[in-house]
Amino acid sequence: MPVTTLDPKTALVVIDLQNGVIGIPGAPHTTDDVLERTVRLADDFRAKGLPVVLVRVSLAADGSDAMPGRTEAAGRTGTPPEGWDRIVDALAGHPEDIVVTKRNWSAFYGTDLDLHLRRRGVTQIVLTGVATSIGVESTARAAHEHGYHVTLATDAMTDMDAEAHRGSIERIFPRLGETGTTDDILKVLAERH
């Protein structure tokens, strides 16, 4: 379903656009393209007085707060470089933005994201970020479960695997909300706000 509307209280939620993620080769979109499109959205949201939430993933230096459980796919190993969990400069530095630190895939689980949104009367979120099938999809599922209207900026997100990205875009996201490009969302935002 295309983007039909944006609620008066809509927030932009940006997933993991941080130093340690932005260098990952994205597919099908480059992370540079995702960042450029997200910056355009963030600038427009800020100009209209709408909340921008910058979500970053971080772990304790000793890994003690890493997700437990056995998986078939290997997780991170080693110590990440200094500053890997800092929001990229192109998005950082706006004191009105909300910064949420997560330890899991979803920006809702174990964080205060829902509290920040509800206290501001937010009823809808627009999602961007990396990786489509992991952090973005997990956050979209949780947002839907929490009763938010969800809009997904399909060209302002990417994955490490183009097929995983496509699976989320084509099969999962239409069940969770509305999808559209950055330009689609900016057009509706200009009309609505």
Contacts in CASP RR format, 6 or more apart in sequence:
PFRMAT RR
TARGET T0000
AUTHOR 0000-0000-0000
METHOD contacts of the structure
MODEL  1
MPVTTLDPKTALVVIDLQNGVIGIPGAPHTTDDVLERTVRLADDFRAKGL
PVVLVRVSLAADGSDAMPGRTEAAGRTGTPPEGWDRIVDALAGHPEDIVV
TKRNWSAFYGTDLDLHLRRRGVTQIVLTGVATSIGVESTARAAHEHGYHV
TLATDAMTDMDAEAHRGSIERIFPRLGETGTTDDILKVLAERH
1 174 0 8 1.000
1 177 0 8 1.000
1 178 0 8 1.000
1 179 0 8 1.000
2 178 0 8 1.000
2 179 0 8 1.000
2 180 0 8 1.000
2 184 0 8 1.000
3 151 0 8 1.000
3 178 0 8 1.000
3 179 0 8 1.000
3 180 0 8 1.000
3 184 0 8 1.000
3 185 0 8 1.000
3 188 0 8 1.000
4 178 0 8 1.000
4 188 0 8 1.000
5 188 0 8 1.000
5 192 0 8 1.000
6 124 0 8 1.000
6 126 0 8 1.000
6 151 0 8 1.000
6 185 0 8 1.000
6 188 0 8 1.000
6 189 0 8 1.000
6 192 0 8 1.000
6 193 0 8 1.000
7 123 0 8 1.000
7 124 0 8 1.000
7 149 0 8 1.000
8 192 0 8 1.000
8 193 0 8 1.000
9 50 0 8 1.000
9 120 0 8 1.000
9 121 0 8 1.000
9 122 0 8 1.000
9 123 0 8 1.000
9 124 0 8 1.000
10 45 0 8 1.000
10 50 0 8 1.000
10 122 0 8 1.000
10 123 0 8 1.000
10 124 0 8 1.000
10 125 0 8 1.000
10 126 0 8 1.000
10 149 0 8 1.000
10 151 0 8 1.000
10 189 0 8 1.000
11 45 0 8 1.000
11 50 0 8 1.000
11 51 0 8 1.000
11 52 0 8 1.000
11 53 0 8 1.000
11 117 0 8 1.000
11 120 0 8 1.000
11 122 0 8 1.000
11 124 0 8 1.000
11 125 0 8 1.000
11 126 0 8 1.000
12 41 0 8 1.000
12 42 0 8 1.000
12 45 0 8 1.000
12 50 0 8 1.000
12 51 0 8 1.000
12 52 0 8 1.000
12 53 0 8 1.000
12 125 0 8 1.000
12 126 0 8 1.000
12 128 0 8 1.000
13 53 0 8 1.000
13 55 0 8 1.000
13 107 0 8 1.000
13 113 0 8 1.000
13 125 0 8 1.000
13 126 0 8 1.000
13 127 0 8 1.000
13 128 0 8 1.000
13 139 0 8 1.000
13 143 0 8 1.000
14 38 0 8 1.000
14 42 0 8 1.000
14 52 0 8 1.000
14 53 0 8 1.000
14 54 0 8 1.000
14 55 0 8 1.000
14 91 0 8 1.000
14 128 0 8 1.000
14 129 0 8 1.000
15 55 0 8 1.000
15 107 0 8 1.000
15 127 0 8 1.000
15 128 0 8 1.000
15 129 0 8 1.000
15 130 0 8 1.000
15 135 0 8 1.000
15 136 0 8 1.000
15 139 0 8 1.000
15 157 0 8 1.000
16 55 0 8 1.000
16 56 0 8 1.000
16 57 0 8 1.000
16 129 0 8 1.000
16 130 0 8 1.000
16 131 0 8 1.000
16 135 0 8 1.000
17 31 0 8 1.000
17 34 0 8 1.000
17 35 0 8 1.000
17 38 0 8 1.000
17 54 0 8 1.000
17 87 0 8 1.000
17 88 0 8 1.000
17 91 0 8 1.000
17 128 0 8 1.000
17 129 0 8 1.000
17 130 0 8 1.000
18 56 0 8 1.000
18 57 0 8 1.000
18 84 0 8 1.000
18 85 0 8 1.000
18 86 0 8 1.000
18 87 0 8 1.000
18 88 0 8 1.000
19 83 0 8 1.000
19 84 0 8 1.000
19 85 0 8 1.000
19 86 0 8 1.000
19 88 0 8 1.000
20 80 0 8 1.000
20 81 0 8 1.000
20 83 0 8 1.000
20 84 0 8 1.000
20 85 0 8 1.000
21 31 0 8 1.000
21 57 0 8 1.000
21 130 0 8 1.000
22 31 0 8 1.000
22 32 0 8 1.000
22 35 0 8 1.000
22 88 0 8 1.000
22 130 0 8 1.000
23 31 0 8 1.000
24 31 0 8 1.000
24 130 0 8 1.000
24 131 0 8 1.000
24 160 0 8 1.000
25 31 0 8 1.000
25 160 0 8 1.000
26 34 0 8 1.000
26 130 0 8 1.000
26 158 0 8 1.000
26 159 0 8 1.000
26 160 0 8 1.000
27 158 0 8 1.000
27 159 0 8 1.000
27 160 0 8 1.000
27 161 0 8 1.000
27 162 0 8 1.000
27 165 0 8 1.000
28 158 0 8 1.000
28 162 0 8 1.000
28 165 0 8 1.000
28 166 0 8 1.000
29 155 0 8 1.000
29 156 0 8 1.000
29 157 0 8 1.000
29 158 0 8 1.000
30 158 0 8 1.000
31 130 0 8 1.000
31 158 0 8 1.000
33 155 0 8 1.000
33 158 0 8 1.000
34 128 0 8 1.000
34 129 0 8 1.000
34 130 0 8 1.000
34 155 0 8 1.000
34 156 0 8 1.000
34 157 0 8 1.000
34 158 0 8 1.000
35 88 0 8 1.000
35 90 0 8 1.000
35 91 0 8 1.000
37 128 0 8 1.000
37 153 0 8 1.000
37 155 0 8 1.000
37 156 0 8 1.000
37 182 0 8 1.000
38 91 0 8 1.000
38 128 0 8 1.000
38 129 0 8 1.000
38 153 0 8 1.000
38 156 0 8 1.000
39 90 0 8 1.000
39 91 0 8 1.000
40 182 0 8 1.000
40 186 0 8 1.000
41 126 0 8 1.000
41 128 0 8 1.000
41 153 0 8 1.000
41 156 0 8 1.000
41 182 0 8 1.000
41 185 0 8 1.000
41 186 0 8 1.000
42 52 0 8 1.000
42 91 0 8 1.000
42 94 0 8 1.000
42 97 0 8 1.000
44 186 0 8 1.000
44 189 0 8 1.000
44 190 0 8 1.000
45 51 0 8 1.000
45 52 0 8 1.000
45 126 0 8 1.000
45 189 0 8 1.000
46 52 0 8 1.000
46 94 0 8 1.000
46 96 0 8 1.000
46 97 0 8 1.000
48 189 0 8 1.000
48 193 0 8 1.000
50 193 0 8 1.000
51 97 0 8 1.000
51 98 0 8 1.000
51 116 0 8 1.000
51 117 0 8 1.000
51 120 0 8 1.000
51 122 0 8 1.000
52 94 0 8 1.000
52 96 0 8 1.000
52 97 0 8 1.000
52 98 0 8 1.000
53 97 0 8 1.000
53 98 0 8 1.000
53 99 0 8 1.000
53 100 0 8 1.000
53 107 0 8 1.000
53 113 0 8 1.000
53 116 0 8 1.000
53 117 0 8 1.000
53 125 0 8 1.000
54 87 0 8 1.000
54 91 0 8 1.000
54 92 0 8 1.000
54 97 0 8 1.000
54 98 0 8 1.000
54 99 0 8 1.000
54 100 0 8 1.000
55 99 0 8 1.000
55 100 0 8 1.000
55 101 0 8 1.000
55 102 0 8 1.000
55 107 0 8 1.000
55 111 0 8 1.000
55 113 0 8 1.000
55 139 0 8 1.000
56 85 0 8 1.000
56 86 0 8 1.000
56 87 0 8 1.000
56 99 0 8 1.000
56 100 0 8 1.000
56 101 0 8 1.000
56 102 0 8 1.000
57 85 0 8 1.000
57 101 0 8 1.000
57 102 0 8 1.000
57 103 0 8 1.000
58 85 0 8 1.000
58 101 0 8 1.000
58 102 0 8 1.000
58 103 0 8 1.000
59 65 0 8 1.000
59 66 0 8 1.000
59 76 0 8 1.000
59 80 0 8 1.000
59 85 0 8 1.000
59 103 0 8 1.000
60 66 0 8 1.000
61 79 0 8 1.000
65 103 0 8 1.000
66 76 0 8 1.000
66 103 0 8 1.000
67 103 0 8 1.000
67 104 0 8 1.000
85 101 0 8 1.000
86 92 0 8 1.000
87 99 0 8 1.000
91 97 0 8 1.000
98 116 0 8 1.000
100 107 0 8 1.000
100 111 0 8 1.000
100 112 0 8 1.000
100 113 0 8 1.000
100 116 0 8 1.000
101 111 0 8 1.000
102 109 0 8 1.000
102 110 0 8 1.000
102 111 0 8 1.000
103 110 0 8 1.000
104 110 0 8 1.000
104 138 0 8 1.000
105 134 0 8 1.000
105 135 0 8 1.000
105 138 0 8 1.000
105 139 0 8 1.000
106 135 0 8 1.000
106 138 0 8 1.000
106 139 0 8 1.000
106 141 0 8 1.000
106 142 0 8 1.000
107 113 0 8 1.000
107 135 0 8 1.000
107 138 0 8 1.000
107 139 0 8 1.000
107 142 0 8 1.000
108 114 0 8 1.000
108 139 0 8 1.000
108 142 0 8 1.000
108 143 0 8 1.000
108 146 0 8 1.000
109 138 0 8 1.000
109 142 0 8 1.000
114 146 0 8 1.000
117 125 0 8 1.000
117 148 0 8 1.000
122 148 0 8 1.000
123 148 0 8 1.000
123 149 0 8 1.000
124 148 0 8 1.000
124 149 0 8 1.000
124 150 0 8 1.000
124 151 0 8 1.000
125 143 0 8 1.000
125 148 0 8 1.000
125 149 0 8 1.000
125 150 0 8 1.000
125 151 0 8 1.000
126 151 0 8 1.000
126 152 0 8 1.000
126 153 0 8 1.000
126 185 0 8 1.000
127 136 0 8 1.000
127 139 0 8 1.000
127 140 0 8 1.000
127 143 0 8 1.000
127 150 0 8 1.000
127 151 0 8 1.000
127 152 0 8 1.000
127 153 0 8 1.000
127 157 0 8 1.000
128 136 0 8 1.000
128 153 0 8 1.000
128 156 0 8 1.000
128 157 0 8 1.000
129 135 0 8 1.000
129 136 0 8 1.000
129 156 0 8 1.000
129 157 0 8 1.000
129 158 0 8 1.000
130 136 0 8 1.000
130 157 0 8 1.000
130 158 0 8 1.000
130 159 0 8 1.000
131 157 0 8 1.000
131 158 0 8 1.000
131 159 0 8 1.000
131 160 0 8 1.000
131 164 0 8 1.000
131 165 0 8 1.000
132 157 0 8 1.000
132 158 0 8 1.000
132 159 0 8 1.000
132 164 0 8 1.000
132 165 0 8 1.000
132 168 0 8 1.000
132 169 0 8 1.000
133 159 0 8 1.000
133 161 0 8 1.000
133 164 0 8 1.000
133 165 0 8 1.000
133 167 0 8 1.000
133 168 0 8 1.000
134 159 0 8 1.000
136 152 0 8 1.000
136 157 0 8 1.000
136 168 0 8 1.000
137 168 0 8 1.000
137 172 0 8 1.000
137 173 0 8 1.000
140 150 0 8 1.000
140 152 0 8 1.000
140 172 0 8 1.000
140 173 0 8 1.000
140 176 0 8 1.000
140 177 0 8 1.000
141 172 0 8 1.000
141 176 0 8 1.000
143 150 0 8 1.000
143 176 0 8 1.000
144 150 0 8 1.000
144 176 0 8 1.000
144 177 0 8 1.000
149 177 0 8 1.000
149 178 0 8 1.000
150 176 0 8 1.000
150 177 0 8 1.000
150 178 0 8 1.000
151 177 0 8 1.000
151 178 0 8 1.000
151 179 0 8 1.000
151 180 0 8 1.000
151 185 0 8 1.000
152 169 0 8 1.000
152 173 0 8 1.000
152 176 0 8 1.000
152 177 0 8 1.000
152 178 0 8 1.000
152 179 0 8 1.000
152 180 0 8 1.000
153 180 0 8 1.000
153 181 0 8 1.000
153 182 0 8 1.000
153 185 0 8 1.000
154 169 0 8 1.000
154 173 0 8 1.000
154 179 0 8 1.000
154 180 0 8 1.000
154 181 0 8 1.000
155 180 0 8 1.000
155 181 0 8 1.000
155 182 0 8 1.000
156 182 0 8 1.000
157 165 0 8 1.000
158 165 0 8 1.000
159 165 0 8 1.000
159 168 0 8 1.000
169 179 0 8 1.000
173 179 0 8 1.000
END
